[in-house]
C-alpha cells in the first residue's frame, strides 16, 4: 500500500501537468487567433478609409479577400453589403453620390465596424442603435489621409 502512494502521486502530477499544458496551448492559440484577426481588421479598416475617402477600391478588394481566411461570418456579410452599396452598376466609384447614398454607405461602414467589434469583444454593449445615433465618420483631407497611411506602412 505504501509503495502505491508515490505511483499515484506521480500519475496525478503527470495528469495535472498534461492538463495545464493543454490549457496553455488553448490560451496561446486564442491569443494568436486574436492577433491575426486584429491585424486583418486593421488593414481592412484602412482599406475602407481609402475607399470612402478617395474612391480607391483596390485595397478593399484585396483585404476583403484576405478576410475570408479569418473574419467572422458577420464581418464578411457586412463587407459584402458595404461593397454592394458602394459600387454603382458598372462597378465604378467615380460617380458623384447623393446625401442619401452617403448615409447608406456610412451605415454599412458602421455595420462593418460593429461586426468587427463583436468578433473581437463578445461582451460589447454597442449595437446598431448606438452606431446610427452616436458614431459618425470623421473626414479629413486626402493629403492628410495619404500621408498618415504612408507613415503606417
C-alpha positions in Angstrom: 0.0 0.0 0.0 2.8 2.5 0.9 4.5 1.7 -2.4 1.4 2.7 -4.4 1.3 6.3 -2.9 4.4 7.5 -4.9 3.0 6.0 -8.1 -0.4 7.7 -7.5 1.3 11.0 -6.8 3.4 10.7 -9.9 0.3 9.8 -12.1 -1.7 12.7 -10.6 1.2 15.1 -11.1 1.7 14.0 -14.7 -2.1 14.3 -15.4 -2.2 17.8 -13.8 0.9 18.8 -15.9 -0.7 17.5 -19.1 -4.0 19.3 -18.4 -2.0 22.5 -17.7 -0.1 22.1 -20.9 -3.4 21.7 -22.9 -4.9 24.7 -21.3 -1.8 26.8 -22.0 -1.9 25.7 -25.7 -5.5 26.7 -25.9 -4.8 30.1 -24.4 -1.9 30.6 -26.8 -4.0 29.6 -29.8 -6.7 32.0 -28.9 -4.2 34.8 -28.4 -2.6 34.0 -31.9 -6.1 34.0 -33.5 -7.0 37.3 -31.9 -3.7 38.9 -33.0 -4.2 37.6 -36.6 -7.7 39.0 -36.6 -6.6 42.3 -35.2 -4.0 42.7 -38.0 -6.6 41.7 -40.6 -9.2 44.1 -39.3 -6.7 46.9 -39.0 -5.8 46.6 -42.7 -9.5 46.2 -43.7 -10.5 49.4 -41.9 -7.6 51.3 -43.5 -8.7 50.0 -46.9 -12.3 51.1 -46.2 -10.9 54.6 -45.3 -9.1 54.7 -48.6 -12.2 53.7 -50.5 -14.5 56.0 -48.7 -12.1 58.9 -48.8 -10.8 58.9 -52.4 -12.6 56.1 -54.2 -9.7 53.7 -54.4 -11.4 50.3 -54.2 -8.3 48.2 -54.8 -7.3 47.9 -51.1 -10.8 46.8 -50.0 -10.8 44.3 -52.8 -7.6 42.8 -51.6 -8.3 43.0 -47.9 -11.8 41.7 -48.2 -10.4 38.6 -49.9 -8.0 38.1 -47.1 -10.9 38.4 -44.7 -12.2 35.1 -46.0 -9.4 33.4 -44.1 -10.1 34.6 -40.6 -13.0 37.1 -40.4 -16.3 36.1 -38.8 -19.3 35.4 -41.0 -20.9 38.7 -39.7 -17.9 40.7 -40.8 -17.9 39.0 -44.2 -21.6 39.8 -44.6 -21.1 43.4 -43.6 -18.1 43.9 -46.0 -20.2 42.4 -48.8 -23.1 44.6 -48.1 -20.8 47.7 -48.0 -19.3 46.8 -51.3 -22.8 46.3 -52.9 -23.9 49.7 -51.7 -20.6 51.5 -52.5 -20.3 50.5 -56.2 -22.7 51.5 -58.9 -24.0 49.1 -61.6 -20.8 49.4 -63.7 -18.5 48.8 -60.7 -17.2 52.4 -60.7 -16.6 54.6 -57.7 -16.1 57.8 -59.9 -19.9 58.7 -60.0 -20.9 61.5 -57.6 -23.1 60.4 -54.8 -26.1 61.9 -53.1 -26.5 62.6 -49.4 -28.8 59.6 -49.1 -26.2 57.4 -50.7 -23.6 58.7 -48.4 -25.8 58.0 -45.4 -26.3 54.4 -46.6 -22.6 53.9 -47.1 -21.9 55.3 -43.6 -24.5 52.9 -42.1 -22.8 50.0 -43.9 -19.4 51.1 -42.7 -20.8 51.3 -39.2 -22.1 47.7 -39.6 -18.6 46.5 -40.5 -17.1 48.2 -37.5 -19.8 46.8 -35.2 -19.3 43.3 -36.7 -15.5 43.6 -36.1 -16.1 44.8 -32.5 -18.4 41.9 -31.8 -16.0 39.4 -33.2 -13.1 40.8 -31.1 -15.1 41.8 -28.0 -18.0 39.5 -27.4 -19.2 41.3 -24.4 -19.6 44.7 -26.2 -22.7 46.7 -25.4 -22.6 48.6 -28.6 -25.4 47.9 -31.1 -26.9 49.1 -34.3 -28.9 51.8 -32.5 -25.7 53.2 -30.9 -23.9 53.1 -34.2 -26.7 55.0 -36.0 -27.1 57.6 -33.2 -23.6 58.1 -31.8 -20.9 57.0 -34.3 -20.2 59.4 -37.1 -17.3 59.0 -39.5 -14.8 61.8 -39.4 -13.4 63.2 -42.7 -10.0 64.7 -43.4 -8.2 65.9 -46.4 -7.0 63.4 -49.0 -3.4 64.5 -48.4 -3.5 64.1 -44.7 -5.0 60.6 -45.0 -2.5 59.5 -47.6 0.4 60.9 -45.5 -0.8 59.0 -42.5 -1.3 55.8 -44.4 2.2 56.2 -45.9 3.7 56.6 -42.4 1.9 53.5 -41.2 3.5 51.3 -43.9 
